[in-house]
Structure formats: C-alpha cells, structure tokens
C-alpha cells in the first residue's frame, strides 16, 4: 500500500478552488485502488496535509494524470503559497485500538 501526502501553505481560496478541490476528491474516491484519506492542519506553522492511501502506485498515478488534478497543478500558484508531495510505501500501521483506523488490515498486534 502507498500513501501520497500533499503538504501545502495556503493563500486565499475562492469558489474555483473549492470546486476543483471537490472534483479531485471525488475523482480519487472513484478510482479503483483508492483506500481512504486523512487531512491535518498544523496550527503552529499553518501548513495543511492531505494524505491519500492507495492499494498500488498505478492507482495513485491514475489520480496524478486525472484532468482535474492536472488543472489544479497548473493553477496551484493562485491558491497556494508553496507545496510538497511525499509518496511513501506503508509497511505497517497500528495503535491501541481507541482511534478508528482507515486501514484496519494493516493493524499489527
């Protein structure tokens, strides 16, 4: 399994941003191989992190080449004050069981 983490600093969001952001989220959820997502905001530095989980790199690549994603990438400077992407292979995920987990199949005892 893979995780794609999109970390960004925000500028002003407008209606066009919100429409495109929604279109990308819907496209991701509709792709075979999509497993789930999480979002985080760091109040100390204002960065936002969106993490999408994928069954394979091919599934992740399908989102990267989706027309909505390409449109957002071309226009990102309108809404973002910088970004970075981290693609990682998830080897293990576990916890104490008190927080629901997107990926229970990876939970380790």
PEJOVEN-V442321 format. One record per residue. N is the residue number from 1. RES is the residue in one letter. PHI is phi in whole degrees, -180 to 180 (999 if undefined). NEAR is the number of other ideal C-beta (glycine too) atoms within 10 Angstrom. D_CENTER is the distance of its C-alpha to the mean C-alpha in Angstrom with 2 decimals. Layout:
[[N & RES & PHI & NEAR & D_CENTER] [N & RES & PHI & NEAR & D_CENTER]]
This chain:
[[1 & X & 999 & 17 & 13.98] [2 & X & -130 & 19 & 11.09] [3 & X & -124 & 20 & 7.87] [4 & X & -113 & 21 & 5.70] [5 & X & -110 & 15 & 5.24] [6 & X & -107 & 16 & 5.50] [7 & X & -110 & 16 & 8.64] [8 & X & -150 & 18 & 10.98] [9 & X & -103 & 13 & 14.37] [10 & X & -93 & 15 & 15.23] [11 & X & -112 & 14 & 18.35] [12 & X & -85 & 8 & 19.70] [13 & X & -91 & 12 & 17.62] [14 & X & -122 & 10 & 19.81] [15 & X & -61 & 7 & 20.01] [16 & X & -62 & 13 & 18.87] [17 & X & -61 & 18 & 15.54] [18 & X & -62 & 11 & 15.05] [19 & X & -64 & 11 & 16.20] [20 & X & -68 & 17 & 13.97] [21 & X & -60 & 15 & 10.79] [22 & X & -65 & 11 & 12.15] [23 & X & -63 & 16 & 13.08] [24 & X & -67 & 21 & 9.73] [25 & X & -62 & 14 & 8.44] [26 & X & -65 & 10 & 11.86] [27 & X & -63 & 16 & 11.85] [28 & X & -60 & 23 & 8.89] [29 & X & -63 & 12 & 10.74] [30 & X & -86 & 11 & 13.93] [31 & X & -79 & 17 & 13.40] [32 & X & -61 & 9 & 15.44] [33 & X & 101 & 18 & 13.66] [34 & X & -72 & 18 & 10.57] [35 & X & -114 & 17 & 11.00] [36 & X & 157 & 14 & 8.85] [37 & X & -153 & 15 & 6.11] [38 & X & -143 & 13 & 7.06] [39 & X & -132 & 10 & 7.40] [40 & X & -139 & 11 & 10.17] [41 & X & -129 & 12 & 12.70] [42 & X & -95 & 10 & 15.41] [43 & X & -68 & 6 & 18.57] [44 & X & -71 & 6 & 20.58] [45 & X & -121 & 7 & 18.98] [46 & X & 79 & 11 & 16.94] [47 & X & -79 & 17 & 13.64] [48 & X & -114 & 15 & 10.37] [49 & X & -131 & 15 & 7.38] [50 & X & -111 & 19 & 3.92] [51 & X & -115 & 17 & 3.57] [52 & X & -110 & 23 & 3.72] [53 & X & -107 & 21 & 7.49] [54 & X & -133 & 23 & 9.91] [55 & X & -70 & 14 & 13.68] [56 & X & -149 & 12 & 14.41] [57 & X & -66 & 14 & 13.76] [58 & X & -64 & 12 & 15.34] [59 & X & -64 & 20 & 12.87] [60 & X & -61 & 20 & 9.99] [61 & X & -63 & 16 & 12.59] [62 & X & -61 & 19 & 13.34] [63 & X & -72 & 20 & 10.21] [64 & X & -61 & 13 & 10.94] [65 & X & -101 & 8 & 14.44] [66 & X & -68 & 17 & 14.02] [67 & X & -54 & 10 & 16.25] [68 & X & -65 & 18 & 13.99] [69 & X & -67 & 17 & 11.43] [70 & X & -63 & 11 & 14.59] [71 & X & -64 & 14 & 16.10] [72 & X & -66 & 19 & 13.40] [73 & X & -62 & 11 & 13.54] [74 & X & -68 & 9 & 17.30] [75 & X & -107 & 13 & 17.43] [76 & X & -56 & 16 & 14.95] [77 & X & -64 & 10 & 18.06] [78 & X & -70 & 13 & 19.17] [79 & X & -123 & 19 & 16.56] [80 & X & -116 & 17 & 15.18] [81 & X & -110 & 13 & 17.43] [82 & X & 114 & 12 & 15.69] [83 & X & -157 & 16 & 12.38] [84 & X & -150 & 11 & 11.50] [85 & X & -124 & 11 & 9.13] [86 & X & -122 & 11 & 9.82] [87 & X & -107 & 13 & 10.07] [88 & X & -139 & 11 & 11.94] [89 & X & -92 & 8 & 14.05] [90 & X & -88 & 13 & 14.20] [91 & X & -94 & 8 & 17.94] [92 & X & -157 & 7 & 18.48] [93 & X & -144 & 16 & 17.24] [94 & X & -157 & 10 & 19.96] [95 & X & -168 & 10 & 21.32] [96 & X & -93 & 5 & 24.40] [97 & X & 88 & 9 & 23.50] [98 & X & -87 & 5 & 23.55] [99 & X & -117 & 6 & 19.83] [100 & X & -57 & 7 & 18.42] [101 & X & -120 & 14 & 15.93] [102 & X & -63 & 12 & 13.30] [103 & X & -124 & 13 & 14.82] [104 & X & -61 & 9 & 18.55] [105 & X & -66 & 8 & 19.66] [106 & X & -95 & 15 & 18.72] [107 & X & -58 & 12 & 20.56] [108 & X & -111 & 8 & 23.55] [109 & X & -75 & 3 & 26.85]]
